[in-house]
Amino acid sequence: MEVKDAYPLTLLFLSVMRAWVGQTALWPLVLNVSLVFAVLYLFWRNGGIGGADVKILTTLAIGEGVRIWVVLLVACVVFVLYSLALRKTRQELPFVPAIFVGALLSRFLDFGI
């Protein structure tokens, strides 16, 4: 349940490149990323998620823009589904696989945002 720093750094590089190529406006991007970080930081401080989840979702917010909220919603649904299936075998479950599936599903299903 540990995520090496190389993964969020790689994701940060890819997200910045995606925002740069897409010529995303700077101030809306900064506000959205700041809001994502603030919300996730509060969850982390209360023990709801891990630090790697905050790093990954914040860096993903740079490339996804407003779609990060869809990614987060889909990741939460996926997490609830697999936590219900595994609740008797494990006490703690990683959230990163749910983030991965949420990012893929939101990209391939294109929810219109």
Buried (B, 14 or more C-beta within 10 A) or exposed (E): EEBEEEBBEEBBEBBBEBBEEEEBEEEEBEEBBEEBBEBBBEBBEEEEBBEBBBBBBBBBBBBBBEBBBBBBEBBBEBBEEBBEEEEEEEEEBBBBEBBBBBBEBBEEEEEEE
